[in-house]
Amino acid sequence: MGRKRKERFDGQGYYADRKENRASSKIDKMNAKANLALAKSQKRKWLVALIVVGLIAYAVISTGSGAGVINMVKGYF
């Protein structure tokens, strides 16, 4: 039996349905890419939120309008 013919047989000696295998692998690949994109967007959302909070805190501290808040916080420590 040739190499090409062996590849077409599944474990029980029957021809594997190549179209079905190919379609299912494409669907799995698309789902994996979608999950990866979703995970990246969640990560970026939190990163942007953290950067915004940092910029706001810097602006409040540097302008002096947050001096009262800082002094109140210092009073607890």
N, C-alpha and C positions, 0 to 999 in steps of 0.2 A: 504494500500500500504506500503510495507516494505521500510526500510531506503535506502537500496542499489538501489531499483527501483526508489525512489524519486530522488536520486542523478543523475540518468541517464536521467531524464526528464528535458527539458528546460522550460522556462516560459510559453510557449504556449501548453504544453502537449505532445510535441514530444520528441523522444529520441535525445539527443544531440550527435553530431558526435564526439566521443571521440578521434579518431585518428587525426582528423583535429585540435581539441583543443590542444592536446598534441604536435603536430608538430608545431603549431603556437607559443605555449609557449616556446618551445625549441629554435625556431628562435629568439624570443624576448630576451631570456636569452643570446644567443650568441651575438646578437647585443649590448646588454648592456655591456657585458664583453669587446667587442672590443672597444667600446667608452671609457670605463674606462681605458683600456690599452693605448689608444691614448692620453687621458688627462694626464696620469701619465708620458708618455714619453715627452710630451711638457713641463711639469713642470720640469722634470729632465734636459732637454736641457737648459733651462734658468738658472737653478741652477748651472750647470757646467760652463756655460758662465760667470756667475757672479764670481764664484770661480777663474776661470782663470784670469779674469781682476784684481781681488784682488791680486793674486800671482804676476802678472806682475808688478802691481803698487808697491808692497812691494819690489820686486827685484830692480826696478829702484831707489826707494828711499833709500834702504839700501846700495846699491853699490856706491852711490854718483854720478853716471852718470846722474841722474835726478836732480842734485842740481841746475843747471841753470834753468831748467823748474820750479822748486819749487820757486826759487828766483823771477822769472818773475811773477808767480802767486801771490806771496806775495806782489809784488810791486803794484798790482791793488787794494789790500785791505788795 
